[in-house]
Amino acid sequence: MTETEITGDSKAIVTNQPGVHEKLVEIVKKHVAHPSQKPIQAHTQQAFDEINAIVQAFAGDIILDSCCGVGQSTRLLAKQNPTALVIGVDKSAHRINRNVDEVEHENGKGKVENYHLVRADLNDFYRLVVAANWQVTKHYILYPNPWPKAKHIQRRWHGSAVFPQIIAVGQEIILRSNWLLYLEEFQLAADVLAFKGEISTVNVTQPLTPFEAKFHASGQQCWQLHIIK
Ligand SMILES: C[S@@+](CC[C@H](N)C(=O)[O-])C[C@H]1O[C@@H](n2cnc3c(N)ncnc32)[C@H](O)[C@@H]1O
């Protein structure tokens, strides 16, 4: 099954964690104290340089859609925010290159053109965004891979070395998941850096992404963490 097929058979998250990961705060503090020194991969540097030239030349609001998959949310956000520039980023060429054009051709109306889809690894891309001082208004992370096994905590965004940069991007951060514990952990990690966020349920009417559509069709609750700085 592909992620764009909206079927009702998505399984709920199964985890061996009874609650927030016991080492989370320690991990976040370690990543704050010791920023990642890993070299930036050439393909992400090149992709960033191209989009950075466009961003630096743009005077309006910048919206970042991280882990955008096929870019459905990027297009929808661009349509909803016609004066903003919306940048969707995903590491998967397969997803980025998939043509999802229902937004452009909806009702035969004009094309949505105020967005770009970028293929890049966010572990590097976020560091470049912070170094280039992008003034992002809204930073979306919609349905990131959950990595529900406890031993994979550092693969979740809040457990990753790039978390201090992730949290630095955007006047607002909007994170969605079908796994409440993921949001609770991200909220706690943000709190370590003195950012406060609220968790609420997502009332799905028009799904923002294929994964949201899939979870909704399976009867699963979707959750949102909203951090306003
Ligand atoms: C579960 S999918 C969600 C896609 C989309 N946001 C949606 O809701 O339909 C997670 C996405 O995160 C992307 N991803 C995971 N790690 C990434 C990384 N390090 N850099 C960029 N994209 C990444 C994957 O390629 C995948 O498309």
The ligand as a MOL file (V3000), in Angstrom:
LIG
                    3D

  0  0  0     0  0            999 V3000
M  V30 BEGIN CTAB
M  V30 COUNTS 27 29 0 0 0
M  V30 BEGIN ATOM
M  V30 1 C 5.0890 9.4010 7.8550 0
M  V30 2 S 5.6430 10.3530 6.4780 0 CHG=1
M  V30 3 C 4.5610 11.7650 6.5360 0
M  V30 4 C 4.4790 12.4910 5.2210 0
M  V30 5 C 3.4530 13.6440 5.1760 0
M  V30 6 N 3.8180 14.7280 6.0780 0
M  V30 7 C 2.0620 13.1520 5.4900 0
M  V30 8 O 1.5800 13.4480 6.6040 0
M  V30 9 O 1.4460 12.4990 4.6380 0 CHG=-1
M  V30 10 C 7.1790 10.9900 7.1050 0
M  V30 11 C 8.0260 11.6730 6.0450 0
M  V30 12 O 9.2000 12.1770 6.6640 0
M  V30 13 C 10.2570 12.0840 5.7120 0
M  V30 14 N 11.5330 12.1270 6.4450 0
M  V30 15 C 11.9480 11.2900 7.4180 0
M  V30 16 N 13.1910 11.6230 7.8320 0
M  V30 17 C 13.5680 12.7130 7.1120 0
M  V30 18 C 14.7470 13.4990 7.0510 0
M  V30 19 N 15.7980 13.2370 7.8330 0
M  V30 20 N 14.7920 14.5300 6.1710 0
M  V30 21 C 13.7450 14.7890 5.3590 0
M  V30 22 N 12.5940 14.0620 5.3580 0
M  V30 23 C 12.5090 13.0320 6.2080 0
M  V30 24 C 9.9940 10.7590 5.0130 0
M  V30 25 O 10.6540 10.6870 3.7520 0
M  V30 26 C 8.4620 10.7790 4.8930 0
M  V30 27 O 8.0520 11.3230 3.6710 0
M  V30 END ATOM
M  V30 BEGIN BOND
M  V30 1 1 1 2
M  V30 2 1 2 3
M  V30 3 1 2 10
M  V30 4 1 3 4
M  V30 5 1 4 5
M  V30 6 1 5 6
M  V30 7 1 5 7
M  V30 8 2 7 8
M  V30 9 1 7 9
M  V30 10 1 10 11
M  V30 11 1 11 12
M  V30 12 1 11 26
M  V30 13 1 12 13
M  V30 14 1 13 14
M  V30 15 1 13 24
M  V30 16 1 14 15
M  V30 17 1 14 23
M  V30 18 2 15 16
M  V30 19 1 16 17
M  V30 20 1 17 18
M  V30 21 2 17 23
M  V30 22 1 18 19
M  V30 23 2 18 20
M  V30 24 1 20 21
M  V30 25 2 21 22
M  V30 26 1 22 23
M  V30 27 1 24 25
M  V30 28 1 24 26
M  V30 29 1 26 27
M  V30 END BOND
M  V30 END CTAB
M  END
